[in-house]
């Protein structure tokens, strides 16, 4: 891009996008183009007048024709497109070794869970890794989000993210309890301690051991990178299936995430860079590396059919929602991560854990 256009791109990285952007805006010196932590913060910036209306920057008709409708919707605030996704991730995928688990996908969670408990004698249903250094616990929140959306529906899910659904509500309690059915001592490879101590990136290794330790690992698009490493060490192969439906009213629900960017300054350089990053060349480079999806539904040169399958899921999702913990205020998100760990360690503490989360909600959303 720099060689072709003559522009020079300078970038900085941070572990706290929101704080960095707030500091830049307060100082009157925001970046031209920036990543955003999620649609919630994007909406705050847009309503405060900090984001450029991208309908005046890119060909909006072309973008809408080429882009997964879910991503167009998530990037729109008050009828204006203010954020675009450079890449996407499908969450809640179930990865498995087809040489071990051969029953195939199921159209309901009940049938899948029954098959997982009975299909291969002596093999536990799940490999779960909740460890992730300072952000340990987030893989557990992904489970809880999948259950809440598919059991209680998108309206409850949206209210939950927005801080309007109490953590002590029946919907949230039910989602935690459903998570409890997969993270019990006899359900997880290595038991509860194994789930707590295993790093998420190594959770899938048990699919390929001899004998296998588990049938499934629950994780997003990027898990293929770590499964490839496990296969290279141990041999084998893997496939995936989407998280099955629970309530037929919410059939076809899907949770995802992605790298969201916006313009804070409308300059010739920022316009050109945004156009390049959304264009076919940059998007093809992105997907050729594997482990990520393009929001562009017209791209077909994915390096393997499993990514093509996920791209179809993203393009065809009937109900699509952004990862909840990524969209919540930081304090709420971190408390949720810890709650997933605490509940896994001792499910009898559920009421105490939910009450603690409810107390955080009042502060995190400014309701105190």
C-alpha positions as CSV (number, residue, x, y, z in Angstrom):
1,X,0.0,0.0,0.0
2,X,2.8,2.4,0.9
3,X,4.7,1.7,-2.3
4,X,1.7,2.1,-4.5
5,X,0.3,5.2,-2.9
6,X,3.2,7.1,-1.5
7,X,1.5,7.3,1.9
8,X,3.4,6.5,5.0
9,X,1.6,4.5,7.7
10,X,2.6,4.8,11.3
11,X,0.9,2.6,13.8
12,X,0.9,2.0,17.5
13,X,-0.4,-1.0,19.5
14,X,-2.0,-1.1,22.9
15,X,-3.6,-3.6,25.3
16,X,-6.3,-1.1,26.1
17,X,-7.8,0.4,22.9
18,X,-10.6,2.2,24.7
19,X,-8.3,4.0,27.1
20,X,-5.8,4.9,24.3
21,X,-8.5,6.4,22.1
22,X,-10.1,8.3,25.0
23,X,-6.8,9.8,25.8
24,X,-6.1,10.8,22.2
25,X,-9.6,12.4,21.9
26,X,-9.2,14.3,25.2
27,X,-5.8,15.6,24.0
28,X,-7.3,16.6,20.6
29,X,-5.0,14.3,18.8
30,X,-6.8,11.0,17.9
31,X,-5.4,8.7,15.2
32,X,-6.7,9.0,11.7
33,X,-7.9,5.4,11.6
34,X,-8.2,3.1,14.6
35,X,-9.3,-0.3,15.8
36,X,-12.2,-0.3,18.2
37,X,-12.8,-2.8,21.1
38,X,-16.4,-3.5,20.0
39,X,-19.7,-2.1,18.7
40,X,-20.7,-0.7,22.2
41,X,-17.7,1.7,22.3
42,X,-18.1,2.5,18.6
43,X,-21.7,3.6,19.3
44,X,-20.5,5.9,22.2
45,X,-17.9,7.5,19.9
46,X,-20.4,7.9,17.1
47,X,-23.1,9.5,19.2
48,X,-20.4,11.9,20.6
49,X,-19.6,12.9,17.0
50,X,-16.1,11.5,16.9
51,X,-16.5,9.1,14.0
52,X,-16.6,9.9,10.3
53,X,-19.7,8.9,8.3
54,X,-18.2,6.2,6.1
55,X,-21.1,6.6,3.6
56,X,-19.2,9.7,2.5
57,X,-15.9,7.8,2.2
58,X,-16.6,4.5,0.5
59,X,-19.1,3.3,-2.1
60,X,-21.9,2.3,0.4
61,X,-23.9,0.3,-2.2
62,X,-20.9,-1.8,-3.1
63,X,-19.9,-2.4,0.5
64,X,-23.4,-3.6,1.4
65,X,-23.5,-6.0,-1.5
66,X,-20.1,-7.5,-0.7
67,X,-20.4,-7.6,3.1
68,X,-22.1,-10.1,5.5
69,X,-25.3,-8.3,6.6
70,X,-24.5,-8.9,10.2
71,X,-21.3,-6.8,9.9
72,X,-23.1,-4.0,8.1
73,X,-25.7,-3.9,10.9
74,X,-23.1,-3.9,13.7
75,X,-21.2,-1.0,12.1
76,X,-24.3,1.2,11.7
77,X,-25.4,3.8,14.2
78,X,-28.5,6.0,13.7
79,X,-28.6,5.0,10.0
80,X,-24.9,5.9,9.4
81,X,-22.1,3.4,8.7
82,X,-19.4,4.4,11.1
83,X,-17.4,1.1,11.5
84,X,-16.3,-1.7,9.3
85,X,-14.9,-5.1,10.0
86,X,-11.5,-6.0,8.6
87,X,-11.8,-9.6,9.6
88,X,-14.3,-11.8,11.4
89,X,-14.4,-14.8,13.7
90,X,-17.3,-17.3,14.2
91,X,-17.6,-18.3,17.9
92,X,-19.1,-21.4,19.4
93,X,-17.7,-23.9,16.9
94,X,-17.4,-27.5,18.0
95,X,-14.1,-29.0,16.7
96,X,-13.6,-32.8,16.6
97,X,-11.5,-35.6,15.2
98,X,-13.6,-37.5,12.6
99,X,-11.5,-40.6,13.2
100,X,-12.8,-40.7,16.8
101,X,-16.2,-39.1,16.7
102,X,-18.2,-40.4,13.7
103,X,-21.9,-39.7,14.6
104,X,-21.9,-36.4,12.6
105,X,-23.5,-33.1,13.4
106,X,-26.9,-32.8,15.1
107,X,-29.7,-30.3,14.7
108,X,-30.3,-29.9,18.5
109,X,-28.2,-29.5,21.6
110,X,-30.0,-32.3,23.4
111,X,-29.2,-34.8,20.7
112,X,-25.6,-33.7,20.4
113,X,-25.1,-33.9,24.2
114,X,-26.6,-37.4,24.3
115,X,-24.3,-38.6,21.5
116,X,-21.3,-37.0,23.2
117,X,-22.0,-38.9,26.4
118,X,-22.6,-42.3,24.7
119,X,-20.9,-42.5,21.3
120,X,-17.3,-43.5,22.3
121,X,-16.9,-45.5,25.5
122,X,-14.3,-44.3,27.9
123,X,-13.8,-40.9,26.2
124,X,-15.0,-37.8,28.0
125,X,-17.2,-35.4,25.9
126,X,-15.2,-32.2,26.3
127,X,-11.8,-30.7,26.3
128,X,-12.0,-27.3,27.9
129,X,-9.1,-24.8,28.6
130,X,-10.1,-21.7,30.6
131,X,-6.5,-20.4,31.2
132,X,-5.4,-17.4,29.2
133,X,-2.9,-15.5,31.4
134,X,-4.4,-12.2,32.6
135,X,-7.6,-12.8,30.7
136,X,-8.3,-16.3,32.0
137,X,-11.9,-17.3,32.1
138,X,-13.0,-15.8,28.7
139,X,-13.4,-19.2,27.1
140,X,-16.0,-20.0,29.7
141,X,-17.9,-16.8,29.0
142,X,-18.1,-17.9,25.3
143,X,-20.0,-21.0,26.5
144,X,-22.4,-19.0,28.6
145,X,-23.1,-16.6,25.8
146,X,-23.9,-19.4,23.4
147,X,-26.4,-20.9,25.9
148,X,-28.0,-17.6,26.7
149,X,-28.6,-16.6,23.1
150,X,-29.9,-20.0,22.0
151,X,-32.0,-20.6,25.1
152,X,-33.4,-17.1,25.8
153,X,-33.1,-15.3,22.5
154,X,-31.6,-12.2,21.0
155,X,-33.7,-9.7,22.9
156,X,-32.6,-11.1,26.3
157,X,-29.0,-11.2,24.9
158,X,-29.1,-7.6,23.8
159,X,-30.5,-6.5,27.2
160,X,-27.8,-8.4,29.0
161,X,-25.0,-6.7,27.0
162,X,-26.6,-3.3,27.6
163,X,-26.8,-3.8,31.3
164,X,-30.6,-4.0,31.5
165,X,-30.9,-7.7,32.3
166,X,-29.9,-8.5,35.8
167,X,-27.3,-11.2,36.3
168,X,-29.6,-12.8,38.8
169,X,-32.3,-13.1,36.2
170,X,-33.6,-16.6,35.2
171,X,-32.1,-16.2,31.8
172,X,-28.5,-15.7,33.0
173,X,-28.9,-18.3,35.8
174,X,-30.1,-20.9,33.2
175,X,-27.1,-20.1,30.9
176,X,-24.6,-20.7,33.8
177,X,-26.4,-23.9,34.8
178,X,-26.2,-25.1,31.2
179,X,-22.5,-24.4,31.2
180,X,-22.3,-26.5,34.3
181,X,-23.5,-29.5,32.4
182,X,-20.4,-29.5,30.3
183,X,-17.8,-28.5,32.8
184,X,-18.5,-31.2,35.5
185,X,-15.8,-33.4,36.9
186,X,-16.7,-36.4,34.8
187,X,-17.4,-34.4,31.6
188,X,-14.1,-32.7,31.0
189,X,-10.7,-34.2,30.1
190,X,-8.6,-33.8,33.3
191,X,-11.7,-32.9,35.3
192,X,-12.4,-29.5,36.8
193,X,-8.7,-28.8,37.6
194,X,-7.8,-29.7,34.0
195,X,-10.3,-27.2,32.7
196,X,-9.0,-24.5,35.0
197,X,-5.3,-25.1,34.3
198,X,-5.3,-25.9,30.6
199,X,-4.4,-22.9,28.4
200,X,-7.2,-22.4,25.8
201,X,-4.6,-22.7,22.9
202,X,-3.8,-26.3,24.0
203,X,-7.4,-27.4,24.9
204,X,-7.7,-29.2,21.6
205,X,-4.6,-31.4,22.0
206,X,-6.7,-34.1,23.6
207,X,-8.6,-34.7,20.4
208,X,-5.4,-36.4,18.9
209,X,-3.9,-38.3,21.8
210,X,-3.8,-42.1,21.9
211,X,-6.3,-42.9,23.3
212,X,-8.2,-39.7,22.8
213,X,-9.0,-37.7,25.9
214,X,-12.2,-36.1,24.6
215,X,-14.6,-35.8,21.6
216,X,-15.0,-32.0,21.3
217,X,-13.4,-28.7,21.9
218,X,-15.6,-25.5,21.8
219,X,-13.8,-22.5,20.3
220,X,-13.8,-19.9,17.5
221,X,-12.3,-19.6,14.0
222,X,-8.8,-19.0,15.3
223,X,-8.6,-22.4,17.0
224,X,-7.6,-24.0,13.7
225,X,-4.1,-22.4,14.1
226,X,-3.6,-24.4,17.4
227,X,-5.2,-27.5,16.1
228,X,-2.8,-27.5,13.1
229,X,0.0,-27.4,15.6
230,X,-1.4,-30.3,17.5
231,X,-1.9,-32.3,14.3
232,X,1.7,-31.6,13.3
233,X,2.9,-33.1,16.6
234,X,0.6,-36.0,16.9
235,X,-1.0,-36.7,13.6
236,X,-4.7,-36.9,12.8
237,X,-7.2,-34.6,11.3
238,X,-10.1,-32.4,12.5
239,X,-13.5,-31.1,11.3
240,X,-16.0,-28.7,12.8
241,X,-19.7,-28.2,13.3
242,X,-21.7,-25.2,14.4
243,X,-23.2,-25.0,17.9
244,X,-26.6,-26.7,17.5
245,X,-29.9,-25.0,18.1
246,X,-31.6,-25.2,21.5
247,X,-34.9,-23.4,21.2
248,X,-36.4,-23.7,17.7
249,X,-37.6,-20.1,17.9
250,X,-34.0,-19.0,17.7
251,X,-32.9,-21.4,15.0
252,X,-29.8,-20.3,13.1
253,X,-28.3,-18.1,15.9
254,X,-24.6,-17.3,15.6
255,X,-22.1,-15.4,17.8
256,X,-19.1,-13.9,16.3
257,X,-16.5,-11.2,16.7
258,X,-14.1,-9.3,14.5
259,X,-11.6,-6.5,14.1
260,X,-13.6,-3.3,13.9
261,X,-12.1,-0.1,12.6
262,X,-13.3,3.4,12.1
263,X,-12.1,6.8,10.8
264,X,-11.6,9.5,13.4
265,X,-10.1,11.9,10.9
266,X,-11.2,12.3,7.3
267,X,-7.9,12.7,5.4
268,X,-6.8,11.5,2.0
269,X,-4.4,9.0,3.6
270,X,-7.1,7.5,5.9
271,X,-9.6,7.3,3.1
272,X,-7.0,5.5,0.8
273,X,-5.9,3.1,3.6
274,X,-9.5,2.2,4.5
275,X,-10.3,1.5,0.9
276,X,-7.3,-0.7,0.5
277,X,-7.9,-2.7,3.7
278,X,-11.5,-3.4,2.6
279,X,-10.4,-4.2,-0.9
280,X,-10.0,-7.6,-2.5
281,X,-6.2,-7.6,-2.5
282,X,-5.8,-7.0,1.3
283,X,-8.7,-9.3,2.2
284,X,-7.3,-12.1,0.1
285,X,-3.9,-11.7,1.8
286,X,-5.7,-11.9,5.1
287,X,-7.7,-15.1,4.5
288,X,-4.8,-16.8,2.8
289,X,-3.0,-16.9,6.1
290,X,-5.8,-19.0,7.7
291,X,-7.5,-18.6,11.0
292,X,-9.7,-15.6,10.1
293,X,-12.7,-14.8,7.9
294,X,-13.3,-11.9,5.6
295,X,-16.5,-9.9,5.9
296,X,-16.6,-9.9,2.1
297,X,-19.0,-12.7,1.2
298,X,-17.8,-12.7,-2.4
299,X,-14.3,-13.9,-1.7
300,X,-13.9,-17.6,-2.4
301,X,-10.2,-18.3,-2.2
302,X,-10.0,-19.6,1.4
303,X,-7.1,-22.0,2.0
304,X,-9.3,-24.9,3.2
305,X,-13.0,-25.9,3.1
306,X,-13.4,-25.5,6.8
307,X,-12.9,-21.7,6.5
308,X,-15.3,-21.7,3.5
309,X,-17.9,-23.4,5.8
310,X,-17.5,-20.8,8.4
311,X,-17.8,-18.0,5.9
312,X,-21.1,-19.5,4.8
313,X,-22.3,-19.6,8.4
314,X,-21.4,-15.9,8.8
315,X,-23.1,-14.9,5.6
316,X,-26.3,-16.9,6.2
317,X,-26.8,-16.4,9.9
318,X,-30.4,-15.7,10.7
319,X,-29.6,-14.2,14.1
320,X,-26.1,-12.8,14.6
321,X,-24.8,-11.3,17.8
322,X,-21.4,-9.9,18.8
323,X,-19.4,-11.6,21.5
324,X,-21.1,-10.3,24.7
325,X,-18.0,-10.1,27.0
326,X,-16.2,-8.1,24.3
327,X,-19.1,-5.7,24.1
328,X,-19.6,-5.1,27.8
329,X,-17.8,-2.4,29.9
330,X,-14.3,-3.5,30.9
331,X,-15.1,-3.9,34.6
332,X,-18.1,-6.0,33.7
333,X,-16.2,-8.1,31.2
334,X,-13.4,-8.9,33.7
335,X,-15.8,-9.8,36.4
336,X,-17.6,-12.1,34.0
337,X,-14.2,-13.8,33.2
338,X,-13.6,-14.4,36.8
339,X,-17.1,-15.6,37.4
340,X,-16.6,-18.3,34.8
341,X,-13.6,-19.6,36.7
342,X,-15.3,-19.4,40.1
343,X,-18.4,-21.2,38.9
344,X,-16.2,-24.0,37.2
345,X,-14.3,-24.5,40.4
346,X,-17.5,-24.7,42.6
347,X,-20.9,-24.8,41.0
348,X,-22.6,-24.6,44.4
349,X,-21.6,-21.0,44.6
350,X,-23.8,-19.9,41.7
351,X,-26.1,-17.6,43.6
352,X,-23.2,-15.9,45.3
353,X,-21.4,-15.5,42.0
354,X,-24.4,-14.0,40.3
355,X,-25.0,-11.6,43.1
356,X,-21.4,-10.4,42.8
357,X,-21.9,-9.9,39.1
358,X,-25.1,-7.9,39.7
359,X,-23.2,-5.7,42.1
360,X,-20.6,-5.0,39.5
361,X,-23.3,-4.2,36.9
362,X,-24.5,-1.3,39.0
363,X,-21.1,0.3,38.9
364,X,-19.9,-0.7,35.4
365,X,-23.0,0.7,33.7
366,X,-23.2,3.8,35.8
367,X,-26.4,2.7,37.5
368,X,-25.1,3.1,41.1
